[in-house]
Amino acid sequence: FARQPMSRDGMSTDVLVMPWRGPFNWRGVIVTGLQPGITSEALESFRAPLGRLTDRLAVALEIESESGRLQSLNNVVSRLVEFSRALMPCLDEPAPLVSITREVARLVGADSAALWRLEQASSMIRMAASYGLRSAEFLPLPVGQGLAGTVAATGSLLAIEDAPADPM
């Protein structure tokens, strides 16, 4: 426990500053105002009950954190199940690649999507299918050029908010 004077709006107040380390690697600082006349010795008798309380706080924080992670994972699984269900009918459509591209756009929440085919012999990529693009025709691109060519060259994922406006 540390007793510190603190100034707020020109008025001086004593505060208690207590570093906190709880289970599950939860750490923090507890700061509270002190009533006049409370001594450090009087606060010492509260160390053990406060320790139990902060252990419970850490457990509650861990449960909340895990609950959030589980909810997030549940959302991802639900979206993937919906995506899988939507893919099956696409295979029976006249243009399955266009339908699959549409479902991929929906999965990631995009307005448009394109499926590109890599031709390794010529180091070029060609659009095989698209969904939601203004033009369905795009010239073949050399690997490493443009958004699609950069992805083909690096194997990296790109997430771009406004792809048409991107200078790449």
MARKOL-201294 format. One record per residue (C-alpha): residue number from 1; residue in one letter; x, y negated, z. Coordinates in pm, whole numbers, plus 50000, padded with zeros to 5 digits. Each point is the difference from the previous one (the first is absolute). Example, Ala and Ser with C-alpha at 12.3 -4.5 7.8 and 13.67 -1.06 7.14 Angstrom:
2
ATOM resi resn     X     Y     Z
ATOM    1    a 51230 50450 50780
ATOM    2    s 50137 49656 49934
***
This chain:
168
ATOM resi resn     X     Y     Z
ATOM    1    f 50000 50000 50000
ATOM    2    a 50121 49650 49928
ATOM    3    r 49834 49683 50111
ATOM    4    q 50043 49718 49752
ATOM    5    p 49877 49640 50001
ATOM    6    m 49814 49917 49681
ATOM    7    s 49888 49661 49875
ATOM    8    r 49676 49974 49809
ATOM    9    d 49839 49672 49907
ATOM   10    g 50230 49820 50242
ATOM   11    m 49892 50218 50295
ATOM   12    s 50236 50245 50164
ATOM   13    t 49875 50354 50067
ATOM   14    d 50173 50303 50147
ATOM   15    v 49973 50311 49785
ATOM   16    l 50099 50360 50054
ATOM   17    v 50207 50150 49718
ATOM   18    m 50032 50376 50003
ATOM   19    p 50173 50204 49728
ATOM   20    w 49800 50311 49926
ATOM   21    r 50108 50336 49864
ATOM   22    g 49732 50261 49970
ATOM   23    p 49975 50352 49867
ATOM   24    f 50009 50063 49621
ATOM   25    n 50259 49721 49959
ATOM   26    w 49747 49723 50067
ATOM   27    r 50177 49687 50125
ATOM   28    g 49900 49650 50074
ATOM   29    v 49996 49714 50247
ATOM   30    i 49720 49933 50244
ATOM   31    v 49959 49633 50089
ATOM   32    t 49745 49882 50253
ATOM   33    g 49940 49691 50207
ATOM   34    l 50074 50014 50374
ATOM   35    q 49792 49861 50278
ATOM   36    p 50185 49767 50239
ATOM   37    g 50151 50174 50301
ATOM   38    i 50054 50345 49840
ATOM   39    t 50356 50116 50058
ATOM   40    s 50213 50248 49809
ATOM   41    e 49994 50228 50306
ATOM   42    a 49619 50006 49995
ATOM   43    l 50006 50091 49631
ATOM   44    e 50244 50286 50059
ATOM   45    s 49727 50206 50165
ATOM   46    f 49808 49991 49667
ATOM   47    r 50287 50143 49793
ATOM   48    a 49886 50366 50019
ATOM   49    p 49627 49933 49930
ATOM   50    l 50097 49765 49719
ATOM   51    g 50227 50272 49858
ATOM   52    r 49707 50243 49993
ATOM   53    l 49780 49737 49840
ATOM   54    t 50254 49924 49729
ATOM   55    d 50045 50374 49935
ATOM   56    r 49626 50017 49937
ATOM   57    l 50027 49695 49778
ATOM   58    a 50269 50177 49794
ATOM   59    v 49785 50312 49968
ATOM   60    a 49703 49787 49889
ATOM   61    l 50218 49817 49746
ATOM   62    e 50134 50331 49868
ATOM   63    i 49650 50144 49964
ATOM   64    e 49886 49685 49817
ATOM   65    s 50305 50010 49774
ATOM   66    e 49949 50368 49917
ATOM   67    s 49630 49941 49942
ATOM   68    g 50085 49730 49747
ATOM   69    r 50250 50226 49824
ATOM   70    l 49747 50283 49988
ATOM   71    q 49732 49768 49861
ATOM   72    s 50241 49878 49734
ATOM   73    l 50094 50356 49909
ATOM   74    n 49632 50096 49992
ATOM   75    n 49933 49713 49757
ATOM   76    v 50283 50114 49772
ATOM   77    v 49876 50360 50003
ATOM   78    s 49643 49889 49926
ATOM   79    r 50117 49792 49705
ATOM   80    l 50207 50289 49865
ATOM   81    v 49706 50239 50032
ATOM   82    e 49777 49754 49810
ATOM   83    f 50274 49964 49737
ATOM   84    s 50033 50377 49962
ATOM   85    r 49624 50039 49963
ATOM   86    a 49991 49725 49738
ATOM   87    l 50283 50160 49799
ATOM   88    m 49825 50330 49930
ATOM   89    p 49726 49855 49774
ATOM   90    c 50265 49790 49820
ATOM   91    l 50150 50315 49850
ATOM   92    d 49676 50069 49809
ATOM   93    e 49973 49650 49852
ATOM   94    p 50100 49923 49639
ATOM   95    a 50293 49779 50114
ATOM   96    p 50117 50159 50327
ATOM   97    l 50316 49789 50033
ATOM   98    v 49797 49676 49986
ATOM   99    s 49764 50137 50266
ATOM  100    i 50288 50115 50219
ATOM  101    t 50163 49657 49965
ATOM  102    r 49668 49839 50105
ATOM  103    e 49987 50220 50310
ATOM  104    v 50361 49916 50089
ATOM  105    a 49914 49629 49975
ATOM  106    r 49706 50056 50233
ATOM  107    l 50215 50198 50243
ATOM  108    v 50252 49720 50040
ATOM  109    g 49740 49721 49980
ATOM  110    a 50132 49855 49674
ATOM  111    d 49809 49823 49723
ATOM  112    s 50201 50179 49735
ATOM  113    a 50245 50283 49951
ATOM  114    a 50205 50160 49726
ATOM  115    l 50152 50340 49949
ATOM  116    w 50330 49993 49814
ATOM  117    r 50180 50291 49837
ATOM  118    l 50380 50012 50009
ATOM  119    e 50170 50108 49679
ATOM  120    q 50343 50098 50126
ATOM  121    a 50152 50055 49655
ATOM  122    s 49944 49635 49903
ATOM  123    s 50010 49851 50356
ATOM  124    m 49663 49841 49930
ATOM  125    i 49671 50001 50184
ATOM  126    r 49662 49995 49825
ATOM  127    m 49661 49930 50149
ATOM  128    a 49795 50320 49998
ATOM  129    a 49685 49861 50166
ATOM  130    s 49875 49684 50167
ATOM  131    y 49709 49874 50204
ATOM  132    g 49889 49639 50044
ATOM  133    l 50276 49844 49791
ATOM  134    r 49917 49715 49761
ATOM  135    s 50177 50178 49719
ATOM  136    a 50006 50375 49967
ATOM  137    e 50297 49976 49763
ATOM  138    f 50347 49937 50138
ATOM  139    l 50321 50038 49807
ATOM  140    p 50237 50271 50108
ATOM  141    l 50252 49865 50249
ATOM  142    p 50361 50092 50058
ATOM  143    v 50059 50161 50337
ATOM  144    g 50098 49721 50241
ATOM  145    q 49802 49725 49825
ATOM  146    g 49677 49855 50141
ATOM  147    l 49808 50132 50299
ATOM  148    a 49942 50350 49866
ATOM  149    g 50353 50028 49863
ATOM  150    t 50146 49893 50335
ATOM  151    v 49799 50265 50182
ATOM  152    a 50111 50262 49746
ATOM  153    a 50366 49898 50038
ATOM  154    t 50013 49972 50379
ATOM  155    g 49732 50243 50116
ATOM  156    s 49898 49729 50248
ATOM  157    l 49646 49907 50088
ATOM  158    l 49894 49646 49909
ATOM  159    a 49700 49829 50158
ATOM  160    i 49929 49671 49827
ATOM  161    e 49700 49785 50083
ATOM  162    d 49972 49835 49657
ATOM  163    a 50186 50214 49746
ATOM  164    p 49910 49788 49691
ATOM  165    a 50151 49691 50166
ATOM  166    d 50314 50183 50117
ATOM  167    p 50310 49890 49804
ATOM  168    m 50148 50351 49996
***
